[in-house]
Amino acid sequence: MLSVSGCRGIFGRSMTPETTARFAMVAGTFFRERFAKAGRSGRPLVVLGRDGRLGGELLARSAAAGLAAAGCDVLDCGVAMTPTIGVMADHRGACAGLVLTASHNPQQWNGLKPMLRELAGERAGLGVTSASAPSKATADELIAQYRAAEREGARGGNVEDVGTIAAAATGTALGIANEATLTHVQRVRDALQSIGIVEDRRWQAMRCVVDSVNSSGVSGVRELLGERVVQHLGCSDSGVFPHTPEPTRENLTQLARFTGEKRAHAGFAQDPDADRLAIVDEHGTYIGEEYTLVLAAEAILGAPGAPARGATICVNLSTSRMIEDVAARHGARVIRTAVGEANVVEAMKTHGSIMGGEGNGGVIWPKVTYIRDSLSGMGLVLGLMARTGKGISELVRDIPSYAIVKRKVDLPPLDQSAAAAAVRAIARAHADRTPDMQDGVWVNFAEERAWLHVRGSNTEPIMRLIAEGPTEAVANRILDEAAAIIARG
């Protein structure tokens, strides 16, 4: 699958060393041409990482070879969180980053996710961070070039232009953070300190249980939280997920149980590339990924001296309206975008947003990186608890609650026609509500404080139906009615 999120496929079938090298060579050629257009000489630097899943090391070697063949120098950070690669791209002044990851997809999946840094003359005033997922227009251009390479063969640079491949400095023993992780964690600590969150006595007293699914988040969690982690689930380097890796309620029963048994203040769950964060409260109750972004927003907007009034927060159409409630409390406003991290980030950069993210547990904090970041989410939530003296369950009770229900409908691979037909049917049925068509179809049921969003996925062969209302019954009723409309066509 090729999308704004890069490419994904099944290891050994559609995602092979050959396809990996081809995609990386196409991306590397694009990076090199963009580098030259910006008036830069020499070879561009690309930071490479992988999410740790089984088979990723083999594909990473193919990706490094493809980038070098295209005329790029490669800094290989090994197993690293996706946001860590964004931080390192900024830290090293790289042209781009490339991550081997299939995010929350099951074990047999893998993929390549590119990110770009702003270069001279492209956009000013972004500060020290700018690396982010490419815009849809840029992603479409990469896809077109990859399709051409499939037909005609990928072309690299001349032999004298072949790039170098170097490894980032590593730790001295298993579990010791490498250069990339240390740089990322320090950026998080600096950002927290800038809004008054310091590792004081209250912070030090926090007890956490964390599930890193044996993947890229392990060393970052150890470095940031240290002895505050009283139980670290999925903390090996095996790359074998101990359960379905998407951090949803049904997959986090062990995390919930240990959080309650250990009398921890919080349970945190990462996905394989650690850009998403789900939270379990002090009673062992899964509170939902939607609350991750809301609690992080409260931590930032409510910080002493924070420039909250008039600030903007960017989120996608499928994010809970709880974020509007928190923003309004502090005099900030919310801007909604099409689904996709790249769309949210583009709006954040345009509006100079203080933060942004998505309701899937993705917190984007520009002080750290323009990439969704679970470490930023953990630090902000713990800091909010320390500042207010409230547990997660009490913080959740302070926020007006809604019920959001998500359903998936499988689609034939490479065929999005069924999703397009469903979108048209929903739009026709609710024409009187002026549906928002910027990403599938989004319908506002203002009189019920509810909404419906129907769209084809960018990353999986599925159609997503999402509804939110004041109760789960209302959300399910809206979804049932939507399913009936789609069935009628």
C-alpha positions in Angstrom: 0.0 0.0 0.0 1.3 3.5 -0.9 -0.1 6.5 0.8 0.7 9.8 2.6 2.2 7.6 5.3 4.7 6.0 2.9 4.5 2.3 1.9 3.4 -0.8 3.8 3.2 -4.5 2.9 3.6 -8.0 4.1 7.2 -9.1 4.8 8.5 -11.5 2.2 5.6 -10.9 -0.2 4.9 -7.3 -1.1 7.5 -5.9 1.3 10.8 -7.5 0.3 14.4 -6.4 0.3 14.0 -5.7 -3.4 10.9 -3.4 -2.9 12.5 -1.8 0.1 15.7 -0.9 -1.8 13.6 0.4 -4.7 11.5 2.6 -2.6 14.5 3.9 -0.6 16.4 4.6 -3.9 13.4 6.5 -5.3 13.1 8.4 -2.0 16.8 9.1 -1.9 16.8 10.5 -5.4 13.9 12.7 -4.5 15.8 13.9 -1.3 18.9 14.6 -3.4 17.1 16.6 -6.0 15.3 18.6 -3.4 18.6 19.2 -1.6 20.1 20.6 -4.8 17.1 22.8 -5.6 17.6 24.4 -2.2 21.1 25.5 -3.3 22.9 22.9 -1.2 26.0 21.2 -2.4 27.4 17.8 -1.6 25.4 14.8 -0.6 22.3 15.1 1.6 22.2 13.3 5.0 19.3 10.9 5.7 18.7 9.6 9.2 17.5 5.9 9.1 15.8 3.9 11.9 13.5 0.9 12.4 10.8 0.0 14.8 12.4 -3.2 16.0 9.9 -5.8 14.7 11.2 -9.1 13.5 12.7 -8.9 10.0 13.3 -5.2 10.2 17.1 -5.4 10.3 17.2 -7.1 7.0 15.0 -4.5 5.3 16.9 -1.7 7.0 20.1 -2.9 5.3 18.3 -2.8 2.0 17.0 0.7 2.7 20.4 2.0 3.6 21.8 0.5 0.3 19.1 2.1 -1.7 19.6 5.5 -0.1 23.4 5.4 -0.6 23.0 4.3 -4.2 20.8 7.3 -4.8 23.6 9.6 -3.6 22.7 10.1 0.1 24.8 9.8 3.2 23.0 7.6 5.7 23.1 7.8 9.5 21.7 4.5 10.7 20.2 4.8 14.3 19.1 1.1 14.4 16.1 0.4 16.5 14.5 3.8 17.2 11.2 5.4 17.8 9.7 7.3 14.8 9.8 10.6 16.7 13.4 9.9 17.6 14.3 9.9 13.9 12.6 13.2 13.6 14.6 14.6 16.5 17.8 13.3 15.1 17.1 14.7 11.6 16.7 18.1 13.2 19.7 17.6 15.6 22.1 16.6 12.8 20.7 19.1 10.2 19.7 16.2 7.9 17.7 16.6 4.7 15.3 13.8 5.6 14.5 10.8 7.7 13.3 7.3 6.8 11.8 4.8 9.2 11.2 1.1 8.7 7.8 0.7 10.4 4.3 -0.5 9.9 3.2 1.3 13.1 0.4 -0.6 14.8 0.0 -3.2 12.0 0.5 -6.9 12.9 3.8 -8.8 13.1 4.0 -9.8 9.4 3.7 -6.2 8.2 6.5 -3.7 7.6 6.9 -0.4 5.7 8.9 2.7 5.0 7.8 6.1 6.3 9.7 9.2 5.0 10.0 12.5 6.8 11.4 15.8 5.5 13.1 18.8 7.1 12.4 22.4 6.0 15.4 23.6 3.9 16.6 27.1 3.2 14.0 29.3 1.5 11.1 26.8 2.1 9.7 28.2 5.3 11.1 30.4 8.0 10.4 30.8 11.7 9.9 27.1 12.7 12.7 27.1 15.3 14.9 24.1 16.0 12.3 21.6 14.9 10.8 21.1 11.4 11.2 17.4 10.4 7.8 15.9 9.7 5.8 13.6 7.4 5.6 14.9 3.9 2.5 16.8 2.6 0.0 14.9 0.6 1.3 16.6 -2.6 4.8 15.5 -1.8 3.7 12.0 -1.0 1.8 11.8 -4.2 4.9 12.9 -6.1 6.9 10.1 -4.4 4.2 7.6 -5.2 4.3 8.6 -8.9 8.0 8.2 -9.0 7.9 4.8 -7.3 5.3 3.6 -9.8 7.5 4.8 -12.6 10.4 2.9 -11.0 8.3 -0.3 -10.9 7.7 0.0 -14.7 11.1 1.3 -15.8 13.5 0.3 -13.0 14.9 2.5 -10.2 17.9 4.7 -11.1 20.5 5.8 -8.6 23.3 8.3 -8.9 26.7 7.8 -10.6 29.2 5.6 -8.9 31.3 8.6 -7.8 28.2 9.9 -6.0 27.5 6.8 -3.8 26.8 7.8 -0.3 28.3 6.6 3.0 26.5 4.5 5.6 27.5 5.2 9.2 26.0 4.0 12.5 24.9 6.4 15.3 26.8 6.0 18.5 25.4 3.1 20.5 25.2 2.3 24.2 27.7 0.0 25.9 25.2 -2.7 26.9 21.8 -4.1 26.2 19.1 -1.5 27.2 21.6 1.4 27.3 20.2 4.3 25.3 22.1 5.2 22.1 22.9 8.7 20.8 19.6 9.1 19.1 17.5 8.1 22.2 19.6 10.3 24.5 19.1 13.3 22.2 15.4 12.7 22.1 14.9 12.3 25.8 16.9 15.5 26.5 14.7 17.4 24.1 11.7 16.1 26.0 13.2 17.1 29.3 14.1 20.6 28.1 10.6 21.1 26.7 9.0 20.0 29.9 11.2 22.3 31.9 10.2 25.2 29.6 6.6 25.0 30.9 7.5 24.5 34.5 7.5 20.7 34.6 10.7 19.6 36.5 11.7 16.3 38.0 11.0 17.4 41.5 9.9 15.3 44.5 6.3 14.8 43.2 7.6 13.8 39.8 10.1 11.3 41.4 7.3 9.7 43.4 5.3 8.7 40.3 5.1 4.9 39.7 4.4 3.6 36.2 3.8 0.4 34.4 4.7 0.5 30.7 4.1 -1.8 27.8 6.5 -1.3 24.9 5.6 -4.5 22.9 9.2 -5.5 22.6 9.9 -2.8 20.1 11.4 0.7 19.6 10.1 2.5 22.8 12.0 0.4 25.3 15.2 2.4 25.7 13.4 5.8 25.6 11.1 4.8 28.4 14.0 3.5 30.5 15.9 6.8 29.9 13.0 9.1 30.6 11.3 7.4 33.5 14.1 5.3 35.1 13.1 3.8 38.5 9.6 5.2 38.2 8.9 2.2 36.0 7.9 -0.5 38.5 7.0 -3.0 35.8 8.1 -2.9 32.1 6.1 -5.2 29.9 7.3 -6.1 26.4 10.8 -4.8 27.2 13.0 -7.3 25.3 14.8 -6.8 22.0 13.2 -9.9 20.4 11.0 -7.9 18.0 8.2 -10.4 18.6 5.0 -8.6 19.8 3.6 -10.3 22.9 0.1 -9.3 21.8 -1.7 -7.5 19.0 0.4 -4.3 19.0 -2.4 -1.7 18.5 -2.8 0.0 21.9 -6.5 -0.5 22.3 -8.5 -1.7 25.3 -8.8 -5.4 24.2 -5.0 -5.6 23.7 -4.0 -4.1 27.0 -5.6 -6.3 29.6 -2.2 -7.3 31.1 -1.1 -3.7 31.4 -4.4 -2.8 33.1 -4.0 -5.7 35.6 -0.4 -4.9 36.5 -1.1 -1.2 36.9 -3.8 -2.0 39.5 -1.8 -4.7 41.2 1.4 -2.6 41.5 -0.7 0.4 42.8 1.0 2.5 40.1 -0.1 6.0 39.3 -0.4 5.3 35.6 0.0 2.6 32.9 1.4 3.6 29.5 1.2 1.6 26.3 3.2 2.3 23.2 2.7 1.0 19.7 5.7 -0.6 17.8 7.2 2.7 16.5 6.2 4.5 19.7 4.5 7.5 18.2 1.2 6.6 19.9 0.4 6.4 23.6 -2.6 4.9 25.4 -3.2 5.3 29.1 -4.5 3.2 32.0 -5.5 5.0 35.2 -4.4 4.3 38.8 -7.3 1.8 39.2 -6.2 -0.2 36.2 -8.9 1.2 34.0 -8.2 1.9 30.3 -9.3 5.5 29.7 -9.0 5.5 25.9 -6.5 6.9 23.5 -8.6 10.0 23.0 -7.7 11.2 26.5 -4.0 11.1 25.7 -4.2 14.2 23.6 -6.7 15.9 25.9 -4.6 15.5 29.0 -1.4 16.6 27.1 -3.3 19.7 26.0 -4.4 20.5 29.5 -0.7 20.1 30.7 0.5 22.6 28.1 -2.4 25.1 28.1 -2.6 25.2 31.9 1.1 25.6 32.5 2.0 28.7 34.5 2.7 31.5 32.2 1.7 29.5 29.1 0.6 31.6 26.2 -2.7 29.7 26.0 -5.1 32.6 25.2 -5.4 32.9 21.4 -3.2 29.8 20.8 -4.2 27.2 18.3 -4.3 23.5 18.5 -4.6 21.4 15.3 -6.4 18.0 15.3 -8.0 15.8 12.6 -11.7 15.4 11.9 -11.9 12.1 13.9 -10.6 13.5 17.1 -13.0 13.8 20.1 -14.7 17.1 20.7 -13.2 17.0 24.3 -10.3 18.9 22.8 -12.6 21.8 22.1 -13.7 21.8 25.7 -10.2 21.9 27.1 -9.1 24.6 24.6 -12.1 26.8 25.4 -11.3 26.5 29.1 -8.0 28.3 28.4 -9.0 30.6 25.6 -7.4 28.6 22.9 -9.1 27.5 19.7 -9.1 24.2 17.7 -8.5 23.9 13.9 -9.6 20.6 12.3 -7.9 18.9 9.3 -8.2 15.9 7.2 -7.0 12.7 8.8 -3.3 12.0 8.6 -0.4 13.2 10.6 1.0 15.2 7.6 -2.2 17.1 7.3 -2.3 18.0 11.0 1.4 19.1 10.9 1.0 21.2 7.8 -1.9 23.1 9.6 0.3 23.4 12.8 3.1 25.0 10.8 0.8 27.3 8.9 -0.9 28.6 12.1 2.1 28.4 14.5 0.2 26.0 16.7 1.3 25.4 20.3 0.5 21.7 19.9 -1.5 19.3 17.9 -2.2 15.6 17.4 -4.7 12.9 16.7 -7.3 11.0 18.8 -5.4 7.8 18.3 -3.0 8.7 21.2 -0.7 10.9 19.0 0.7 14.0 20.7 2.6 16.4 18.5 4.6 19.0 20.5 6.7 21.3 18.3 9.1 22.0 21.3 10.2 18.4 20.8 9.3 17.4 17.3 6.6 17.7 14.6 6.2 13.9 14.9 3.7 12.2 17.1 5.6 11.2 20.3 4.7 8.9 23.1 7.6 10.2 25.3 6.2 13.7 25.1 2.8 12.4 26.0 4.1 10.5 29.1 6.1 13.5 30.3 3.2 15.9 30.0 0.7 13.6 31.7 3.0 12.9 34.6 3.8 16.6 34.8 0.1 17.4 34.9 -0.5 14.9 37.7 2.5 16.4 39.7 1.3 20.0 39.2 -2.3 19.4 40.1 -1.9 16.6 42.7 -4.7 14.7 40.9 -4.7 11.2 39.7 -5.6 10.3 36.1 -9.1 9.2 37.1 -9.8 12.6 38.7 -8.3 14.5 35.8 -10.6 12.5 33.4 -13.6 13.4 35.5 -12.8 17.1 35.2 -13.3 16.9 31.4 -16.8 16.7 29.8 -17.2 13.2 28.6 -18.3 11.8 25.3 -18.4 8.3 23.9 -16.5 7.6 20.7 -17.1 4.3 18.8 -15.0 3.1 16.0 -15.8 0.3 13.5 -13.7 -1.2 10.6 -15.0 -2.7 7.4 -12.5 -4.8 5.4 -12.0 -3.8 1.8 -10.3 -5.7 -1.1 -6.6 -4.8 -1.2 -5.9 -1.9 -3.6 -9.6 -1.2 -4.1 -11.0 1.8 -2.4 -14.1 2.0 -4.6 -16.4 0.6 -1.9 -15.2 3.3 0.5 -15.8 6.0 -2.1 -19.3 4.7 -2.7 -20.0 4.7 1.1 -18.8 8.3 1.4 -21.2 9.4 -1.5 -24.1 7.6 0.1 -23.6 9.2 3.5 -23.2 12.6 1.9 -26.4 12.3 0.0 -28.4 11.1 3.0 -27.2 14.1 5.1 -27.0 16.8 2.5 -29.1 19.1 4.7 -26.3 19.0 7.4 -23.7 20.4 5.0 -21.3 17.5 5.3 -17.5 18.2 5.4 -15.9 16.4 2.4 -12.2 17.3 3.0 -11.5 13.7 4.1 -14.2 11.2 3.3 -17.4 12.6 4.8 -17.8 14.2 8.2 -21.3 15.0 9.4 -22.1 17.2 12.4 -25.2 16.3 14.5 -25.1 19.6 16.5 -28.4 19.1 18.2 -27.2 15.9 19.7 -23.6 17.0 20.4 -22.5 14.2 18.0 -20.7 13.6 14.7 -20.1 10.9 12.2 -16.9 10.3 10.1 -16.7 7.8 7.2 -13.5 7.4 5.2 -11.2 4.9 3.6 -8.0 4.2 5.6 -4.7 5.6 4.4 -2.7 2.7 5.8 -4.9 -0.4 5.7 -7.4 -2.0 3.2 -10.3 -1.0 5.4 -13.0 1.5 5.7 -13.3 3.4 9.0 -16.7 4.4 10.5 -16.4 6.6 13.6 -19.1 8.3 15.6 -19.0 10.4 18.8 -21.9 11.4 21.0 -22.8 12.2 24.6 -23.4 8.4 25.2 -22.2 5.2 23.6 -25.9 4.4 22.7 -26.1 7.6 20.7 -22.8 6.9 18.9 -23.8 3.3 18.1 -27.2 4.4 16.8 -25.5 6.9 14.4 -23.2 4.1 13.2 -26.0 1.7 12.8 -27.9 4.2 10.7 -24.8 4.9 8.7 -24.3 1.2 8.0 -27.9 0.9 6.8 -27.4 3.9 4.5 -24.2 2.3 3.1 -25.9 -1.0 2.6 -28.7 0.6 0.6 -26.1 2.5 -1.5 
